[in-house]
Amino acid sequence: MKTIIFSASASKQFDRLPMDAQDRILAALTLYATQGQGDVKALSGRTGCRLRVGQYRVIFDEDRTTIVTVKISRRTTTTYR
């Protein structure tokens, strides 16, 4: 299992989300960290990946042992900027 770390900005964004969205995002991150399953794609034009959880996107970087969340937001045209 990989360790999940929230950046300071991602932690603030996560705390502002509704509780049900927080639960779904945390469950999706845990599933990806433990089993490698989830709707994950590499980002084009920059490093990192995105995890799709309903209408929310989790932008993260990973290595062999950790997943570092960089941004958590609702999917809009500015999500990937």
N, CA, C and O atoms as a CHARMM CRD file, in Angstrom:
* protein
*
  324
    1    1 MET  N      0.83800  -1.18700   0.00000 PROA 1      0.00000
    2    1 MET  CA     0.00000   0.00000   0.00000 PROA 1      0.00000
    3    1 MET  C      0.87900   1.24400   0.00000 PROA 1      0.00000
    4    1 MET  O      1.87000   1.32700   0.72500 PROA 1      0.00000
    5    2 LYS  N      0.49400   2.20000  -0.82300 PROA 2      0.00000
    6    2 LYS  CA     1.19900   3.46900  -0.87000 PROA 2      0.00000
    7    2 LYS  C      0.64400   4.40100   0.20900 PROA 2      0.00000
    8    2 LYS  O     -0.52600   4.31300   0.58300 PROA 2      0.00000
    9    3 THR  N      1.49600   5.28500   0.69700 PROA 3      0.00000
   10    3 THR  CA     1.08500   6.28000   1.66900 PROA 3      0.00000
   11    3 THR  C      0.47200   7.46900   0.94000 PROA 3      0.00000
   12    3 THR  O      1.01500   7.93500  -0.06200 PROA 3      0.00000
   13    4 ILE  N     -0.66200   7.95900   1.44300 PROA 4      0.00000
   14    4 ILE  CA    -1.35300   9.09400   0.84400 PROA 4      0.00000
   15    4 ILE  C     -1.02900  10.34100   1.65200 PROA 4      0.00000
   16    4 ILE  O     -1.24700  10.38200   2.86300 PROA 4      0.00000
   17    5 ILE  N     -0.50600  11.35700   0.97600 PROA 5      0.00000
   18    5 ILE  CA    -0.14300  12.61900   1.62300 PROA 5      0.00000
   19    5 ILE  C     -0.88900  13.74400   0.91500 PROA 5      0.00000
   20    5 ILE  O     -0.91100  13.80700  -0.31400 PROA 5      0.00000
   21    6 PHE  N     -1.49600  14.62700   1.69400 PROA 6      0.00000
   22    6 PHE  CA    -2.17600  15.79200   1.14700 PROA 6      0.00000
   23    6 PHE  C     -1.25700  16.99600   1.27800 PROA 6      0.00000
   24    6 PHE  O     -0.71000  17.24500   2.35300 PROA 6      0.00000
   25    7 SER  N     -1.08100  17.74700   0.19200 PROA 7      0.00000
   26    7 SER  CA    -0.35500  19.01600   0.28300 PROA 7      0.00000
   27    7 SER  C     -1.21700  19.98000   1.09900 PROA 7      0.00000
   28    7 SER  O     -2.39800  19.71800   1.32500 PROA 7      0.00000
   29    8 ALA  N     -0.63700  21.08000   1.53500 PROA 8      0.00000
   30    8 ALA  CA    -1.38400  22.04400   2.34900 PROA 8      0.00000
   31    8 ALA  C     -2.59800  22.58100   1.59700 PROA 8      0.00000
   32    8 ALA  O     -3.68600  22.68400   2.16500 PROA 8      0.00000
   33    9 SER  N     -2.41800  22.92100   0.32700 PROA 9      0.00000
   34    9 SER  CA    -3.54000  23.46000  -0.44900 PROA 9      0.00000
   35    9 SER  C     -4.59600  22.38300  -0.72300 PROA 9      0.00000
   36    9 SER  O     -5.79300  22.66800  -0.68400 PROA 9      0.00000
   37   10 ALA  N     -4.16400  21.16400  -0.99800 PROA 10     0.00000
   38   10 ALA  CA    -5.11500  20.07600  -1.23500 PROA 10     0.00000
   39   10 ALA  C     -5.89600  19.74900   0.03500 PROA 10     0.00000
   40   10 ALA  O     -7.07700  19.40900  -0.03100 PROA 10     0.00000
   41   11 SER  N     -5.24900  19.85100   1.17100 PROA 11     0.00000
   42   11 SER  CA    -5.92500  19.60200   2.44300 PROA 11     0.00000
   43   11 SER  C     -7.02100  20.63600   2.68700 PROA 11     0.00000
   44   11 SER  O     -8.11200  20.28500   3.13800 PROA 11     0.00000
   45   12 LYS  N     -6.74300  21.90600   2.39500 PROA 12     0.00000
   46   12 LYS  CA    -7.75100  22.96000   2.55000 PROA 12     0.00000
   47   12 LYS  C     -8.91500  22.73400   1.58600 PROA 12     0.00000
   48   12 LYS  O    -10.07700  22.89600   1.95900 PROA 12     0.00000
   49   13 GLN  N     -8.59500  22.35900   0.34100 PROA 13     0.00000
   50   13 GLN  CA    -9.63800  22.10400  -0.65100 PROA 13     0.00000
   51   13 GLN  C    -10.49500  20.91400  -0.22400 PROA 13     0.00000
   52   13 GLN  O    -11.71600  20.94100  -0.37800 PROA 13     0.00000
   53   14 PHE  N     -9.86500  19.88100   0.30800 PROA 14     0.00000
   54   14 PHE  CA   -10.57200  18.68300   0.76600 PROA 14     0.00000
   55   14 PHE  C    -11.51200  19.03000   1.91900 PROA 14     0.00000
   56   14 PHE  O    -12.64800  18.55900   1.95600 PROA 14     0.00000
   57   15 ASP  N    -11.04800  19.84500   2.85300 PROA 15     0.00000
   58   15 ASP  CA   -11.85600  20.21300   4.01700 PROA 15     0.00000
   59   15 ASP  C    -13.08700  21.03100   3.64200 PROA 15     0.00000
   60   15 ASP  O    -14.08500  20.99600   4.36200 PROA 15     0.00000
   61   16 ARG  N    -13.04100  21.75800   2.54400 PROA 16     0.00000
   62   16 ARG  CA   -14.17000  22.59200   2.10400 PROA 16     0.00000
   63   16 ARG  C    -15.25100  21.79700   1.37000 PROA 16     0.00000
   64   16 ARG  O    -16.35100  22.30600   1.15600 PROA 16     0.00000
   65   17 LEU  N    -14.95000  20.55800   0.98300 PROA 17     0.00000
   66   17 LEU  CA   -15.92000  19.75400   0.23300 PROA 17     0.00000
   67   17 LEU  C    -17.01000  19.21500   1.15000 PROA 17     0.00000
   68   17 LEU  O    -16.80300  19.09300   2.35700 PROA 17     0.00000
   69   18 PRO  N    -18.18600  18.88900   0.57400 PROA 18     0.00000
   70   18 PRO  CA   -19.23200  18.23900   1.37300 PROA 18     0.00000
   71   18 PRO  C    -18.72900  16.89200   1.90300 PROA 18     0.00000
   72   18 PRO  O    -17.86100  16.26300   1.29900 PROA 18     0.00000
   73   19 MET  N    -19.28300  16.46200   3.03100 PROA 19     0.00000
   74   19 MET  CA   -18.82000  15.23600   3.68400 PROA 19     0.00000
   75   19 MET  C    -18.94000  14.00800   2.77600 PROA 19     0.00000
   76   19 MET  O    -18.05100  13.15600   2.78800 PROA 19     0.00000
   77   20 ASP  N    -20.01800  13.89600   1.98900 PROA 20     0.00000
   78   20 ASP  CA   -20.16700  12.73400   1.11800 PROA 20     0.00000
   79   20 ASP  C    -19.09300  12.71700   0.02900 PROA 20     0.00000
   80   20 ASP  O    -18.60400  11.65000  -0.34200 PROA 20     0.00000
   81   21 ALA  N    -18.72600  13.88400  -0.47900 PROA 21     0.00000
   82   21 ALA  CA   -17.65900  13.96300  -1.47900 PROA 21     0.00000
   83   21 ALA  C    -16.31700  13.59700  -0.85600 PROA 21     0.00000
   84   21 ALA  O    -15.50100  12.92500  -1.48600 PROA 21     0.00000
   85   22 GLN  N    -16.08900  14.03400   0.37000 PROA 22     0.00000
   86   22 GLN  CA   -14.85400  13.67300   1.07100 PROA 22     0.00000
   87   22 GLN  C    -14.74100  12.16400   1.22500 PROA 22     0.00000
   88   22 GLN  O    -13.67800  11.58800   0.99500 PROA 22     0.00000
   89   23 ASP  N    -15.84600  11.52400   1.61500 PROA 23     0.00000
   90   23 ASP  CA   -15.84700  10.06600   1.78700 PROA 23     0.00000
   91   23 ASP  C    -15.54200   9.34700   0.48200 PROA 23     0.00000
   92   23 ASP  O    -14.75700   8.39900   0.46300 PROA 23     0.00000
   93   24 ARG  N    -16.16100   9.79400  -0.61600 PROA 24     0.00000
   94   24 ARG  CA   -15.93100   9.14600  -1.91300 PROA 24     0.00000
   95   24 ARG  C    -14.50200   9.33300  -2.39200 PROA 24     0.00000
   96   24 ARG  O    -13.89500   8.40200  -2.92100 PROA 24     0.00000
   97   25 ILE  N    -13.95600  10.53900  -2.20900 PROA 25     0.00000
   98   25 ILE  CA   -12.58400  10.81500  -2.63900 PROA 25     0.00000
   99   25 ILE  C    -11.59100   9.99500  -1.82400 PROA 25     0.00000
  100   25 ILE  O    -10.65800   9.41300  -2.37700 PROA 25     0.00000
  101   26 LEU  N    -11.79100   9.95000  -0.51800 PROA 26     0.00000
  102   26 LEU  CA   -10.89200   9.17300   0.33400 PROA 26     0.00000
  103   26 LEU  C    -10.97100   7.68600  -0.00200 PROA 26     0.00000
  104   26 LEU  O     -9.94700   7.00400  -0.01100 PROA 26     0.00000
  105   27 ALA  N    -12.16900   7.17600  -0.27800 PROA 27     0.00000
  106   27 ALA  CA   -12.32100   5.77200  -0.66000 PROA 27     0.00000
  107   27 ALA  C    -11.62500   5.49100  -1.99100 PROA 27     0.00000
  108   27 ALA  O    -10.97500   4.45700  -2.14200 PROA 27     0.00000
  109   28 ALA  N    -11.75600   6.40100  -2.95500 PROA 28     0.00000
  110   28 ALA  CA   -11.11600   6.21800  -4.26000 PROA 28     0.00000
  111   28 ALA  C     -9.59800   6.27400  -4.14400 PROA 28     0.00000
  112   28 ALA  O     -8.90200   5.48200  -4.78000 PROA 28     0.00000
  113   29 LEU  N     -9.07800   7.19600  -3.34400 PROA 29     0.00000
  114   29 LEU  CA    -7.63000   7.27700  -3.13300 PROA 29     0.00000
  115   29 LEU  C     -7.09900   6.02000  -2.44800 PROA 29     0.00000
  116   29 LEU  O     -6.04000   5.50700  -2.81100 PROA 29     0.00000
  117   30 THR  N     -7.83600   5.53000  -1.46100 PROA 30     0.00000
  118   30 THR  CA    -7.41800   4.32200  -0.74600 PROA 30     0.00000
  119   30 THR  C     -7.42800   3.11400  -1.67200 PROA 30     0.00000
  120   30 THR  O     -6.50800   2.29700  -1.63200 PROA 30     0.00000
  121   31 LEU  N     -8.45000   2.99000  -2.50100 PROA 31     0.00000
  122   31 LEU  CA    -8.52200   1.88400  -3.45900 PROA 31     0.00000
  123   31 LEU  C     -7.34300   1.94300  -4.42500 PROA 31     0.00000
  124   31 LEU  O     -6.72700   0.91900  -4.72200 PROA 31     0.00000
  125   32 TYR  N     -7.03600   3.12500  -4.90900 PROA 32     0.00000
  126   32 TYR  CA    -5.90000   3.26100  -5.82600 PROA 32     0.00000
  127   32 TYR  C     -4.57900   2.96200  -5.12200 PROA 32     0.00000
  128   32 TYR  O     -3.69700   2.32700  -5.70100 PROA 32     0.00000
  129   33 ALA  N     -4.44100   3.41300  -3.88500 PROA 33     0.00000
  130   33 ALA  CA    -3.19700   3.19600  -3.14400 PROA 33     0.00000
  131   33 ALA  C     -2.98700   1.73000  -2.79600 PROA 33     0.00000
  132   33 ALA  O     -1.84800   1.26400  -2.76000 PROA 33     0.00000
  133   34 THR  N     -4.05500   1.00300  -2.54200 PROA 34     0.00000
  134   34 THR  CA    -3.91800  -0.38800  -2.13200 PROA 34     0.00000
  135   34 THR  C     -3.93300  -1.36500  -3.30400 PROA 34     0.00000
  136   34 THR  O     -3.16100  -2.32400  -3.32100 PROA 34     0.00000
  137   35 GLN  N     -4.80800  -1.12800  -4.28700 PROA 35     0.00000
  138   35 GLN  CA    -4.98600  -2.09700  -5.35900 PROA 35     0.00000
  139   35 GLN  C     -4.63700  -1.57600  -6.74700 PROA 35     0.00000
  140   35 GLN  O     -4.61600  -2.34800  -7.70600 PROA 35     0.00000
  141   36 GLY  N     -4.36700  -0.29600  -6.87000 PROA 36     0.00000
  142   36 GLY  CA    -4.03900   0.26900  -8.16700 PROA 36     0.00000
  143   36 GLY  C     -5.23000   0.42000  -9.08800 PROA 36     0.00000
  144   36 GLY  O     -5.05900   0.54400 -10.30000 PROA 36     0.00000
  145   37 GLN  N     -6.43700   0.41400  -8.53600 PROA 37     0.00000
  146   37 GLN  CA    -7.64700   0.51800  -9.33600 PROA 37     0.00000
  147   37 GLN  C     -8.23800   1.91200  -9.22400 PROA 37     0.00000
  148   37 GLN  O     -8.13700   2.55500  -8.17900 PROA 37     0.00000
  149   38 GLY  N     -8.84600   2.37100 -10.28900 PROA 38     0.00000
  150   38 GLY  CA    -9.49500   3.67400 -10.30400 PROA 38     0.00000
  151   38 GLY  C     -9.36400   4.30100 -11.67600 PROA 38     0.00000
  152   38 GLY  O     -8.61000   3.82200 -12.52300 PROA 38     0.00000
  153   39 ASP  N    -10.10100   5.37000 -11.88400 PROA 39     0.00000
  154   39 ASP  CA   -10.08100   6.08000 -13.15600 PROA 39     0.00000
  155   39 ASP  C     -8.93700   7.08800 -13.11600 PROA 39     0.00000
  156   39 ASP  O     -9.14100   8.26800 -12.83000 PROA 39     0.00000
  157   40 VAL  N     -7.72700   6.60300 -13.40700 PROA 40     0.00000
  158   40 VAL  CA    -6.51300   7.41500 -13.32700 PROA 40     0.00000
  159   40 VAL  C     -5.90500   7.54500 -14.71200 PROA 40     0.00000
  160   40 VAL  O     -5.78600   6.56400 -15.44600 PROA 40     0.00000
  161   41 LYS  N     -5.52400   8.75500 -15.05700 PROA 41     0.00000
  162   41 LYS  CA    -4.83800   9.00700 -16.32000 PROA 41     0.00000
  163   41 LYS  C     -3.68600   9.96700 -16.07100 PROA 41     0.00000
  164   41 LYS  O     -3.74400  10.81600 -15.18100 PROA 41     0.00000
  165   42 ALA  N     -2.64300   9.81700 -16.87000 PROA 42     0.00000
  166   42 ALA  CA    -1.51600  10.74500 -16.80000 PROA 42     0.00000
  167   42 ALA  C     -1.93200  12.07500 -17.41000 PROA 42     0.00000
  168   42 ALA  O     -2.68600  12.11100 -18.38300 PROA 42     0.00000
  169   43 LEU  N     -1.44300  13.15500 -16.84300 PROA 43     0.00000
  170   43 LEU  CA    -1.73900  14.48200 -17.37300 PROA 43     0.00000
  171   43 LEU  C     -0.84400  14.77700 -18.56400 PROA 43     0.00000
  172   43 LEU  O      0.31700  14.36900 -18.59100 PROA 43     0.00000
  173   44 SER  N     -1.37500  15.47600 -19.53500 PROA 44     0.00000
  174   44 SER  CA    -0.56100  15.88100 -20.67300 PROA 44     0.00000
  175   44 SER  C     -0.09100  17.31100 -20.45100 PROA 44     0.00000
  176   44 SER  O     -0.85500  18.15600 -19.98300 PROA 44     0.00000
  177   45 GLY  N      1.14400  17.57700 -20.78200 PROA 45     0.00000
  178   45 GLY  CA     1.67800  18.92000 -20.65000 PROA 45     0.00000
  179   45 GLY  C      2.27000  19.23400 -19.29600 PROA 45     0.00000
  180   45 GLY  O      2.83300  20.31200 -19.10700 PROA 45     0.00000
  181   46 ARG  N      2.15900  18.32900 -18.36000 PROA 46     0.00000
  182   46 ARG  CA     2.76000  18.51900 -17.04400 PROA 46     0.00000
  183   46 ARG  C      2.90000  17.16400 -16.36000 PROA 46     0.00000
  184   46 ARG  O      2.32600  16.17300 -16.81100 PROA 46     0.00000
  185   47 THR  N      3.64800  17.12400 -15.29800 PROA 47     0.00000
  186   47 THR  CA     3.82800  15.86200 -14.59600 PROA 47     0.00000
  187   47 THR  C      2.62200  15.59400 -13.70500 PROA 47     0.00000
  188   47 THR  O      1.90000  16.51300 -13.31800 PROA 47     0.00000
  189   48 GLY  N      2.42200  14.35400 -13.39500 PROA 48     0.00000
  190   48 GLY  CA     1.35700  13.97700 -12.48600 PROA 48     0.00000
  191   48 GLY  C      0.23600  13.22700 -13.17100 PROA 48     0.00000
  192   48 GLY  O      0.26400  12.98200 -14.37700 PROA 48     0.00000
  193   49 CYS  N     -0.75000  12.86900 -12.36800 PROA 49     0.00000
  194   49 CYS  CA    -1.90900  12.11700 -12.82500 PROA 49     0.00000
  195   49 CYS  C     -3.15700  12.74400 -12.24600 PROA 49     0.00000
  196   49 CYS  O     -3.09800  13.59700 -11.36100 PROA 49     0.00000
  197   50 ARG  N     -4.30200  12.29600 -12.77300 PROA 50     0.00000
  198   50 ARG  CA    -5.56000  12.72900 -12.20500 PROA 50     0.00000
  199   50 ARG  C     -6.39100  11.49200 -11.90300 PROA 50     0.00000
  200   50 ARG  O     -6.35300  10.49500 -12.62400 PROA 50     0.00000
  201   51 LEU  N     -7.13700  11.58800 -10.82200 PROA 51     0.00000
  202   51 LEU  CA    -8.07700  10.55400 -10.41600 PROA 51     0.00000
  203   51 LEU  C     -9.46500  11.15200 -10.52300 PROA 51     0.00000
  204   51 LEU  O     -9.75300  12.18000  -9.90900 PROA 51     0.00000
  205   52 ARG  N    -10.31900  10.52000 -11.29400 PROA 52     0.00000
  206   52 ARG  CA   -11.68100  11.01500 -11.46300 PROA 52     0.00000
  207   52 ARG  C    -12.58500  10.34300 -10.43900 PROA 52     0.00000
  208   52 ARG  O    -12.65100   9.11600 -10.35800 PROA 52     0.00000
  209   53 VAL  N    -13.28100  11.16800  -9.66000 PROA 53     0.00000
  210   53 VAL  CA   -14.23000  10.67700  -8.65800 PROA 53     0.00000
  211   53 VAL  C    -15.52400  11.45200  -8.86300 PROA 53     0.00000
  212   53 VAL  O    -15.72500  12.50800  -8.26200 PROA 53     0.00000
  213   54 GLY  N    -16.40500  10.92300  -9.71500 PROA 54     0.00000
  214   54 GLY  CA   -17.64600  11.62900 -10.03000 PROA 54     0.00000
  215   54 GLY  C    -17.34200  12.95100 -10.69400 PROA 54     0.00000
  216   54 GLY  O    -16.67100  12.99000 -11.72500 PROA 54     0.00000
  217   55 GLN  N    -17.82900  14.03800 -10.11500 PROA 55     0.00000
  218   55 GLN  CA   -17.59800  15.36200 -10.68600 PROA 55     0.00000
  219   55 GLN  C    -16.34000  16.01800 -10.14700 PROA 55     0.00000
  220   55 GLN  O    -16.04500  17.16100 -10.49600 PROA 55     0.00000
  221   56 TYR  N    -15.59400  15.32200  -9.30700 PROA 56     0.00000
  222   56 TYR  CA   -14.36800  15.86400  -8.72100 PROA 56     0.00000
  223   56 TYR  C    -13.13500  15.24000  -9.36300 PROA 56     0.00000
  224   56 TYR  O    -13.17100  14.10900  -9.84700 PROA 56     0.00000
  225   57 ARG  N    -12.04200  16.00500  -9.35700 PROA 57     0.00000
  226   57 ARG  CA   -10.76200  15.52900  -9.87100 PROA 57     0.00000
  227   57 ARG  C     -9.70300  15.72200  -8.79800 PROA 57     0.00000
  228   57 ARG  O     -9.62100  16.76900  -8.15600 PROA 57     0.00000
  229   58 VAL  N     -8.90100  14.69200  -8.62100 PROA 58     0.00000
  230   58 VAL  CA    -7.77600  14.74700  -7.68700 PROA 58     0.00000
  231   58 VAL  C     -6.50800  14.71700  -8.53300 PROA 58     0.00000
  232   58 VAL  O     -6.23600  13.72600  -9.21100 PROA 58     0.00000
  233   59 ILE  N     -5.74100  15.78600  -8.49600 PROA 59     0.00000
  234   59 ILE  CA    -4.47300  15.85900  -9.21500 PROA 59     0.00000
  235   59 ILE  C     -3.39200  15.43700  -8.22700 PROA 59     0.00000
  236   59 ILE  O     -3.32100  15.96400  -7.11600 PROA 59     0.00000
  237   60 PHE  N     -2.54900  14.48300  -8.63300 PROA 60     0.00000
  238   60 PHE  CA    -1.54200  13.97400  -7.71000 PROA 60     0.00000
  239   60 PHE  C     -0.27300  13.55600  -8.42700 PROA 60     0.00000
  240   60 PHE  O     -0.26800  13.31500  -9.63400 PROA 60     0.00000
  241   61 ASP  N      0.79400  13.47700  -7.66500 PROA 61     0.00000
  242   61 ASP  CA     2.06900  12.91700  -8.10400 PROA 61     0.00000
  243   61 ASP  C      2.30300  11.66000  -7.28700 PROA 61     0.00000
  244   61 ASP  O      1.85800  11.56400  -6.14300 PROA 61     0.00000
  245   62 GLU  N      2.99600  10.70300  -7.86700 PROA 62     0.00000
  246   62 GLU  CA     3.26400   9.48100  -7.12300 PROA 62     0.00000
  247   62 GLU  C      4.64300   8.94300  -7.44400 PROA 62     0.00000
  248   62 GLU  O      5.21600   9.21200  -8.50000 PROA 62     0.00000
  249   63 ASP  N      5.15500   8.17300  -6.49600 PROA 63     0.00000
  250   63 ASP  CA     6.36000   7.39700  -6.72800 PROA 63     0.00000
  251   63 ASP  C      6.07100   5.98100  -6.22500 PROA 63     0.00000
  252   63 ASP  O      4.90700   5.59900  -6.09900 PROA 63     0.00000
  253   64 ARG  N      7.08700   5.21900  -5.94400 PROA 64     0.00000
  254   64 ARG  CA     6.86600   3.82100  -5.57300 PROA 64     0.00000
  255   64 ARG  C      6.14200   3.64600  -4.24900 PROA 64     0.00000
  256   64 ARG  O      5.45500   2.64300  -4.05500 PROA 64     0.00000
  257   65 THR  N      6.28000   4.60200  -3.33100 PROA 65     0.00000
  258   65 THR  CA     5.73100   4.40700  -1.99200 PROA 65     0.00000
  259   65 THR  C      4.72200   5.45700  -1.55400 PROA 65     0.00000
  260   65 THR  O      4.03400   5.25700  -0.55400 PROA 65     0.00000
  261   66 THR  N      4.61100   6.57300  -2.27200 PROA 66     0.00000
  262   66 THR  CA     3.71300   7.63700  -1.82700 PROA 66     0.00000
  263   66 THR  C      2.87400   8.21700  -2.96100 PROA 66     0.00000
  264   66 THR  O      3.26300   8.20300  -4.12900 PROA 66     0.00000
  265   67 ILE  N      1.71800   8.72200  -2.57200 PROA 67     0.00000
  266   67 ILE  CA     0.84500   9.48800  -3.45300 PROA 67     0.00000
  267   67 ILE  C      0.69900  10.85600  -2.80100 PROA 67     0.00000
  268   67 ILE  O      0.21800  10.95700  -1.67200 PROA 67     0.00000
  269   68 VAL  N      1.11000  11.90700  -3.50100 PROA 68     0.00000
  270   68 VAL  CA     1.02500  13.26600  -2.96600 PROA 68     0.00000
  271   68 VAL  C     -0.05300  14.00600  -3.73800 PROA 68     0.00000
  272   68 VAL  O      0.11200  14.30200  -4.92100 PROA 68     0.00000
  273   69 THR  N     -1.16300  14.30600  -3.06200 PROA 69     0.00000
  274   69 THR  CA    -2.24000  15.05000  -3.71900 PROA 69     0.00000
  275   69 THR  C     -1.84700  16.51700  -3.80800 PROA 69     0.00000
  276   69 THR  O     -1.37900  17.11100  -2.83700 PROA 69     0.00000
  277   70 VAL  N     -2.04400  17.08500  -4.97900 PROA 70     0.00000
  278   70 VAL  CA    -1.66500  18.46700  -5.24100 PROA 70     0.00000
  279   70 VAL  C     -2.89600  19.36500  -5.26800 PROA 70     0.00000
  280   70 VAL  O     -2.85100  20.49200  -4.77600 PROA 70     0.00000
  281   71 LYS  N     -3.99700  18.87400  -5.83900 PROA 71     0.00000
  282   71 LYS  CA    -5.19200  19.69000  -6.00300 PROA 71     0.00000
  283   71 LYS  C     -6.42000  18.79700  -6.00200 PROA 71     0.00000
  284   71 LYS  O     -6.40000  17.69800  -6.55800 PROA 71     0.00000
  285   72 ILE  N     -7.47900  19.26900  -5.38100 PROA 72     0.00000
  286   72 ILE  CA    -8.76500  18.57500  -5.38700 PROA 72     0.00000
  287   72 ILE  C     -9.82000  19.61000  -5.72100 PROA 72     0.00000
  288   72 ILE  O     -9.98000  20.59400  -4.99900 PROA 72     0.00000
  289   73 SER  N    -10.54800  19.39200  -6.82100 PROA 73     0.00000
  290   73 SER  CA   -11.56700  20.37200  -7.18900 PROA 73     0.00000
  291   73 SER  C    -12.63700  19.73500  -8.05600 PROA 73     0.00000
  292   73 SER  O    -12.47600  18.63000  -8.57500 PROA 73     0.00000
  293   74 ARG  N    -13.72200  20.45900  -8.19600 PROA 74     0.00000
  294   74 ARG  CA   -14.80800  20.04400  -9.08300 PROA 74     0.00000
  295   74 ARG  C    -14.34600  20.23400 -10.52400 PROA 74     0.00000
  296   74 ARG  O    -13.61000  21.17700 -10.81600 PROA 74     0.00000
  297   75 ARG  N    -14.76000  19.36700 -11.41000 PROA 75     0.00000
  298   75 ARG  CA   -14.35100  19.42400 -12.81100 PROA 75     0.00000
  299   75 ARG  C    -14.94800  20.63700 -13.48500 PROA 75     0.00000
  300   75 ARG  O    -16.16600  20.76200 -13.61000 PROA 75     0.00000
  301   76 THR  N    -14.07000  21.53700 -13.92300 PROA 76     0.00000
  302   76 THR  CA   -14.46200  22.72700 -14.69200 PROA 76     0.00000
  303   76 THR  C    -13.40400  22.92300 -15.77400 PROA 76     0.00000
  304   76 THR  O    -12.48200  22.11800 -15.89900 PROA 76     0.00000
  305   77 THR  N    -13.53500  23.96300 -16.53400 PROA 77     0.00000
  306   77 THR  CA   -12.54400  24.21600 -17.57200 PROA 77     0.00000
  307   77 THR  C    -11.20700  24.65300 -17.00000 PROA 77     0.00000
  308   77 THR  O    -10.19700  24.59300 -17.70200 PROA 77     0.00000
  309   78 THR  N    -11.16800  25.09400 -15.74300 PROA 78     0.00000
  310   78 THR  CA    -9.91900  25.53600 -15.12600 PROA 78     0.00000
  311   78 THR  C     -9.32300  24.52600 -14.16300 PROA 78     0.00000
  312   78 THR  O     -8.36400  24.85500 -13.46500 PROA 78     0.00000
  313   79 THR  N     -9.83800  23.33300 -14.09500 PROA 79     0.00000
  314   79 THR  CA    -9.36600  22.34200 -13.13600 PROA 79     0.00000
  315   79 THR  C     -7.90300  22.00900 -13.31500 PROA 79     0.00000
  316   79 THR  O     -7.18000  21.86000 -12.33000 PROA 79     0.00000
  317   80 TYR  N     -7.45100  21.89000 -14.54700 PROA 80     0.00000
  318   80 TYR  CA    -6.09300  21.41300 -14.81100 PROA 80     0.00000
  319   80 TYR  C     -5.06600  22.52200 -14.95000 PROA 80     0.00000
  320   80 TYR  O     -3.94700  22.24700 -15.38300 PROA 80     0.00000
  321   81 ARG  N     -5.38800  23.74700 -14.60900 PROA 81     0.00000
  322   81 ARG  CA    -4.44800  24.85400 -14.69800 PROA 81     0.00000
  323   81 ARG  C     -3.65500  24.97700 -13.44200 PROA 81     0.00000
  324   81 ARG  O     -2.80600  25.86200 -13.33300 PROA 81     0.00000
